[in-house]
């Protein structure tokens, strides 16, 4: 039987899902939101967003933000087959393909999906370079008029793989932290120069939030407004954001 046989792929995906759930359940997970209205679990009708975070931290959002009306873009590469099964088991929609080929079936599917679901992707995946924003998500957000929500994740002294993204595996019973930034609104139908400008802007914001989350996890400090980051999504009115969106934007612009 071939290694890419559907039975093997499905079985590996189910096994990986069980392992991820058990492993991640040992973590002390906390999060902070600069704007509480952007939590995808609130699922405000007619307000869809594009959530971006770096590829190396995909385990934490997979475990903590399933069943929140999120559709994840994954590559068609064979390496992503098992990950697509894991995402499905954990409550994510999945679209396979690329964001930047204007004639691609995947782009058409993302356009259709964005009418009923939030979108999420790792903008430096699937092959890097690490923490370098691809243009595709910026093009997609501009074309569809989707606000971008940058996100940062971090673990306390994780194990790192030798892959291109230095994929992070949290140590059992260690700290995991998430910082969710404010919406970033992009102009519609950006030209080439505009795409590059906002690519760099969003890249800086995702990196800044990632460093903030990593530093928070490593320090063990208490952050103002922090909350447990549960598997069951919090609903509207159940939490207080640590700061508002304008404060976050002022910090970003001053950097």
C-alpha positions in Angstrom: 0.0 0.0 0.0 1.4 3.4 -1.0 2.2 5.9 1.8 -0.1 8.5 0.2 -3.0 6.0 0.0 -6.2 7.7 1.3 -6.6 5.1 4.1 -3.1 5.8 5.4 -3.6 9.6 5.1 -6.9 9.5 6.9 -5.6 7.3 9.7 -2.5 9.4 10.1 -4.7 12.6 10.3 -7.0 11.1 13.0 -4.0 9.9 15.0 -2.3 13.3 14.7 -5.5 15.0 15.8 -5.7 12.9 19.0 -2.1 13.5 19.8 -2.4 17.2 19.3 -5.4 17.5 21.5 -3.8 15.5 24.3 -0.5 17.3 24.0 -1.9 20.8 23.8 -4.3 20.1 26.8 -1.3 20.1 29.1 -0.4 23.8 28.3 -1.2 26.9 30.3 -2.8 28.9 27.5 -3.6 32.6 27.9 -4.5 35.3 25.4 -4.9 39.0 25.0 -6.9 41.0 22.5 -6.3 44.5 21.4 -9.9 44.7 20.1 -12.3 42.2 21.5 -14.7 42.4 18.6 -12.3 40.6 16.2 -12.5 37.2 18.0 -13.8 34.9 15.2 -15.9 33.0 17.7 -18.2 36.0 17.9 -19.1 35.4 14.2 -20.8 38.7 13.5 -23.0 38.3 10.4 -21.7 40.1 7.3 -18.4 40.8 9.0 -15.8 38.4 7.6 -12.1 38.7 8.2 -8.8 37.3 7.2 -6.6 36.1 10.2 -2.9 35.8 9.7 -0.1 34.2 11.8 3.3 32.6 11.1 3.4 29.0 10.0 5.7 27.8 12.9 2.9 28.2 15.4 0.0 26.5 13.6 -0.5 24.0 16.4 -2.0 26.4 18.9 -4.7 28.0 16.7 -5.6 24.5 15.3 -6.2 23.4 18.9 -7.9 26.5 20.3 -9.9 28.0 17.5 -11.8 25.1 15.9 -15.5 25.4 15.3 -15.3 29.2 15.1 -16.4 29.4 11.4 -12.9 29.6 10.1 -11.7 28.2 6.8 -7.9 27.6 6.4 -6.0 27.8 3.2 -3.5 24.9 2.8 -1.2 24.1 -0.1 -1.8 21.3 -2.5 1.6 19.9 -1.6 1.6 16.3 -0.4 3.1 17.4 3.0 -0.2 19.3 3.7 -2.4 16.2 3.2 -2.3 15.1 6.8 -2.5 18.7 8.1 -5.7 19.2 6.0 -7.2 16.1 7.7 -6.2 17.4 11.2 -7.8 20.8 10.4 -11.0 19.1 9.3 -11.2 17.0 12.5 -10.5 20.0 14.7 -13.4 22.0 13.2 -11.9 24.1 10.4 -13.0 24.4 6.8 -10.2 23.7 4.3 -9.4 25.1 0.9 -6.4 23.7 -0.9 -4.2 25.8 -3.3 -2.6 29.2 -3.7 -3.9 32.8 -3.1 -2.1 34.7 -5.9 -3.0 32.9 -9.1 -6.0 35.1 -10.3 -7.3 32.3 -12.4 -6.9 29.5 -9.9 -9.8 27.4 -8.7 -8.6 27.9 -5.1 -9.0 31.7 -5.4 -12.5 31.3 -6.7 -13.3 28.9 -3.9 -11.9 31.4 -1.3 -14.1 34.1 -2.8 -17.1 31.9 -2.4 -16.1 30.8 1.1 -15.5 34.4 2.3 -19.2 35.1 2.0 -20.1 32.7 4.8 -16.8 32.1 6.7 -13.8 33.8 8.1 -10.5 32.9 6.3 -7.2 32.1 8.0 -3.7 31.3 6.6 0.0 31.3 7.3 1.4 33.9 5.0 4.9 32.6 5.0 3.9 29.0 4.2 4.1 26.4 2.9 7.9 26.8 2.2 9.0 30.2 3.4 11.1 32.2 3.8 10.4 32.2 7.5 8.4 35.2 8.8 8.3 36.8 5.3 4.8 37.8 4.2 3.8 36.6 0.8 1.8 39.0 -1.4 -1.1 36.6 -1.9 -3.0 37.3 1.4 -2.7 41.1 0.7 -4.0 40.7 -2.8 -6.9 38.6 -1.5 -7.8 41.0 1.3 -7.7 44.0 -1.1 -9.7 42.2 -3.8 -12.4 41.0 -1.4 -12.4 44.0 1.0 -11.6 41.7 4.0 -10.1 43.3 7.1 -6.8 41.6 8.1 -6.4 40.6 11.7 -2.7 39.9 12.6 -2.0 37.4 15.3 1.0 36.4 17.3 1.7 33.2 19.2 4.5 32.1 21.5 5.6 29.2 23.8 8.0 29.1 26.7 11.3 27.7 25.4 9.7 25.3 22.8 11.5 22.6 21.0 12.4 23.7 17.4 12.5 21.5 14.4 15.1 21.8 11.7 12.5 22.8 9.0 12.6 26.1 7.1 10.2 27.7 9.6 11.9 26.3 12.7 8.5 24.7 13.6 7.7 25.2 17.3 6.6 22.2 19.5 5.6 23.3 23.0 7.0 21.5 26.0 4.3 19.7 27.9 2.9 21.7 30.9 4.6 24.9 29.6 3.1 28.3 28.8 1.5 29.2 25.5 0.4 32.7 24.7 -1.7 34.4 22.0 -1.9 38.2 21.2 -4.6 39.1 18.7 -4.1 42.5 17.1 -6.7 45.0 15.8 -8.2 45.0 12.3 -6.0 46.4 9.5 -8.2 47.8 6.7 -6.6 47.8 3.2 -7.7 49.9 0.2 -9.6 48.0 -2.5 -7.9 47.0 -5.8 -4.3 47.8 -4.8 -1.7 48.2 -7.5 1.7 46.6 -7.4 3.3 49.3 -5.3 0.3 49.3 -2.9 0.5 45.5 -2.5 4.2 45.8 -1.6 3.5 48.7 0.9 0.8 46.8 2.8 2.7 43.5 2.5 5.5 45.1 4.6 3.0 46.8 7.0 1.2 43.5 7.8 4.5 41.6 8.0 5.8 44.0 10.6 2.6 43.8 12.6 2.4 40.0 12.6 6.1 39.8 13.6 5.7 42.4 16.3 2.7 40.5 17.9 4.6 37.2 17.6 7.6 38.7 19.5 5.2 40.1 22.1 3.6 36.7 22.6 6.9 34.9 22.8 8.3 37.4 25.3 5.1 37.1 27.4 5.3 33.3 27.3 9.0 33.2 28.3 8.6 35.7 31.1 5.7 34.2 32.9 4.5 37.7 33.6 0.9 38.8 34.0 -0.5 40.9 31.1 -3.2 43.5 31.8 -6.5 42.1 30.6 -5.2 38.6 29.9 -7.7 35.7 29.9 -7.6 31.9 29.7 -7.5 30.8 26.0 -10.1 28.0 26.1 -11.0 25.5 23.4 -14.6 26.5 23.7 -14.9 29.9 22.1 -15.9 32.8 24.3 -19.1 34.6 23.4 -19.8 38.3 23.1 -19.7 40.2 26.4 -17.8 37.5 28.3 -14.4 39.2 28.4 -12.6 42.5 28.5 -10.0 43.5 26.0 -6.6 44.6 27.4 -6.5 47.7 25.1 -8.5 49.2 22.3 -7.6 49.1 18.6 -6.4 52.7 18.5 -3.9 52.0 21.2 -2.5 49.1 19.3 -2.2 51.1 16.1 -0.3 53.9 18.0 2.2 51.3 19.3 2.6 49.9 15.8 3.1 53.3 14.1 5.6 54.3 16.7 7.8 51.2 16.2 
